[in-house]
Amino acid sequence: MNFELTEQQQMVQTAVREFARNEIAPLAREYDEAEKFPRKQLEGLAELGLLGMIIPEEYGGAGFDSVSYALALEEIAKADASVAVIVGVTNSVCGYPILSWGTEEQKQKYLVPLAKG
């Protein structure tokens, strides 16, 4: 069994790590203390496709595999756990049930805008 990351998984990890270090981590404490919503950071994550990580490309998502999804959340959480929770909820709590059990009409209606952020 091979436990090495694929090239795509490594690219996801590196890209998210850099974004998290540069865009999320420097403001995490300030946002937490001011109880400020990290809108700017979430817009950046949406541009990277991270609000639709598990959503297939046909619905506007990134179509990441489970390992890439976990790696991305890990890198975001290193910078700011609350931002990682928002991203995780968007993908897992909102996106996954619609993807798994929604009708085609519901998928078009909800997954496409969800993936865009």
LOVO-579101 format. One line per 4 residues: number of its first residue (from 1); their letters; for each residue x, z, y of C-alpha. Coordinates in nm, 3 decimals, decimal comma, padded with zeros to 5 digits. Each point is the difference from the previous one (the first is absolute). Last residue first. Layout:
N
NUM) a) X Z Y  ... .
# end
This chain:
117
117) gkal) -01,860 -00,210 03,109  00,010 -00,361 -00,114  -00,036 00,104 -00,365  -00,314 00,197 00,085 .
113) pvly) -00,145 -00,301 00,182  00,032 -00,219 -00,314  -00,092 00,277 -00,243  -00,336 00,089 00,156 .
109) kqkq) -00,223 -00,307 00,036  00,179 -00,229 -00,243  00,018 00,270 -00,267  -00,360 00,101 00,065 .
105) eetg) -00,121 -00,360 -00,049  00,206 -00,035 -00,318  -00,168 00,313 -00,131  00,191 00,325 00,002 .
101) wsli) 00,118 00,185 -00,310  00,377 -00,029 -00,020  00,089 -00,148 00,339  -00,256 00,217 00,179 .
97) pygc) 00,125 00,308 -00,185  00,366 -00,088 00,075  -00,032 -00,072 00,370  -00,149 00,317 00,144 .
93) vsnt) 00,148 00,290 -00,196  00,314 -00,177 -00,118  00,106 -00,236 00,277  -00,132 00,158 00,318 .
89) vgvi) 00,043 00,348 -00,146  00,364 -00,068 -00,084  00,074 -00,144 00,344  -00,159 00,298 00,172 .
85) vavs) 00,180 00,241 -00,234  00,332 -00,174 00,066  -00,058 00,041 00,374  -00,056 00,372 -00,054 .
81) adak) 00,317 00,029 -00,209  00,221 -00,126 00,281  00,346 -00,157 -00,045  00,060 00,083 -00,365 .
77) aiee) -00,370 -00,067 -00,059  00,041 -00,362 00,115  00,284 -00,055 -00,248  -00,197 00,156 -00,286 .
73) lala) -00,313 -00,197 00,087  00,199 -00,325 -00,013  00,161 00,090 -00,333  -00,338 00,089 -00,151 .
69) ysvs) -00,154 -00,330 00,111  00,302 -00,196 -00,125  -00,034 00,175 -00,337  -00,374 -00,068 -00,020 .
65) dfga) 00,035 -00,375 00,061  -00,052 -00,130 00,350  -00,277 -00,251 00,077  00,079 -00,016 00,373 .
61) ggye) -00,360 -00,011 00,113  -00,207 -00,271 00,164  -00,276 -00,012 -00,259  00,159 -00,281 -00,206 .
57) epii) 00,334 00,181 00,044  -00,116 00,279 -00,228  -00,061 00,348 00,148  00,248 00,258 -00,126 .
53) mgll) 00,219 -00,009 00,311  -00,281 -00,055 00,248  00,097 00,252 00,265  00,361 -00,092 -00,072 .
49) glea) -00,026 -00,364 00,099  00,302 00,018 00,231  -00,226 -00,061 00,300  -00,223 00,283 -00,125 .
45) lgel) 00,301 00,234 -00,008  00,076 -00,092 00,359  -00,360 00,068 00,104  00,021 00,328 -00,190 .
41) qkrp) 00,310 00,099 00,197  -00,168 -00,076 00,332  -00,316 00,192 -00,100  00,181 00,319 -00,105 .
37) fkea) -00,290 00,235 00,094  00,120 00,278 00,230  -00,025 00,367 -00,093  00,253 00,067 00,279 .
33) edye) 00,228 00,191 -00,239  -00,044 -00,258 -00,275  00,049 -00,298 00,230  00,319 00,148 00,147 .
29) ralp) 00,134 00,093 -00,343  -00,064 -00,344 -00,145  00,127 -00,205 00,294  00,356 -00,080 -00,116 .
25) aien) -00,111 -00,013 -00,365  -00,263 -00,274 00,034  00,156 -00,304 00,168  00,370 -00,012 -00,086 .
21) rafe) 00,026 00,202 -00,321  -00,341 -00,110 -00,129  00,063 -00,366 00,081  00,341 00,009 -00,167 .
17) rvat) -00,133 00,175 -00,310  -00,295 -00,240 -00,020  00,229 -00,303 00,004  00,244 00,151 -00,251 .
13) qvmq) -00,267 00,110 -00,246  -00,185 -00,330 00,020  00,323 -00,195 -00,053  00,094 00,219 -00,297 .
9) qqet) -00,342 -00,055 -00,154  00,034 -00,376 00,049  00,343 -00,003 -00,165  -00,137 00,193 -00,294 .
5) lefn) 00,077 00,369 -00,031  00,192 00,113 -00,304  -00,187 00,197 -00,265  00,046 -00,248 -00,284 .
1) m) -00,140 00,102 -00,339 .
# end
